[in-house]
Amino acid sequence: MERHITLGEFIIENQKDFPYAKGELSALLSSIRLAGKVVNQAINKAGLSEILGKAGNENVQGEDQAKLDVMANDVFIETLRNRGEICGIASEELEDYLIFDEDMHKDAKYIVLMDPLDGSSNIDVDITVGTIFSIYRRISKPGESVNKEDFLQPGENQVAAGYIIYGTSTILVYTTGNGVNGFTFDPGIGSFFLSHPEIKFPDHGKIYSVNEGNYVHFPTGVKKYIKWVQEIDEKDGRPYTSRYTGSLVADFHRNMLLGGIYLYPTGTTSPKGKLRLLYECNPMAFLTEQAGGKCTDGFTRILELKPTELHERVPFFCGNKEMVEKAEEFMRDNQ
Ligand code: P6P
């Protein structure tokens, strides 16, 4: 009988994996776990509580904010503010970063970057959405003021990253650099239980995820890759299957479990691609590499990119190593 340990037990058993193993990881992840439970409950009853629809304002991306976007952002910020380990937060939903400067934060070592509710355009039509988070050690010294450089670190500096997928079940998936593990929420008990130990991309993938509505705007290399995956080649299992939900967390989770590639290339409507380097690409890239996959902007490893601004966007090629390398080959040959 497989032992179903809770997320809390798992974190404590693996505390040694986290730098300064003085319980910081436990505290950080337990606040993310708590906020995830609150957001999960709000999402599950959104249709009944007048919390669907637009909040009537735009976020820094110029996108209509859904009421649940705002709610999720507030829940994570307030829950994380209650931790002494965190000195600041940057969120896809906020123009600038937030500094936590109460006394309890003065010796804090960590910062959190997050997309509190990714894929929120799907909320009103009951399609899976997710929360994405990254944890970094601050660069400024405890006691110094938190500054923008703390938030503009390359993704390879992440000490932890993960997501919560609010789907047919709610699963928290995270890594601290020692593999990827998934925990399914049992609402009857109110705990997350280890359900997906040591997740790895399968050796071969046959799923491609891209919004082909933007095909005419894609770089030639992507157009040729898409035509290649649609050719008949029984030995190679082509044509591959197209699966695209409009929710990165849902497409990523499925592709990591079943094998696949997710692409958000450049296009005239998104000259640098749509996905945000800090809040979507870096955490997913950390998870990808820890699960044996590959994640680049078509040419360069995502985790090595040096951010220059909080909301910068980059092209995103993410998934099975051999699938990403094939797409990169088309990009190289068609520059
Ligand atoms: P499009 C959601 O807004 C998101 O950031 C990802 O979750 C999703 O994969 C992508 O954008 C969808 O973008 O342009 O295809 O609707």
Residues whose N, C-alpha, C, O or C-beta is under 5 A from the ligand:
A	BS01	P6P	D118 G119 N211 G246 S247 L248 V249
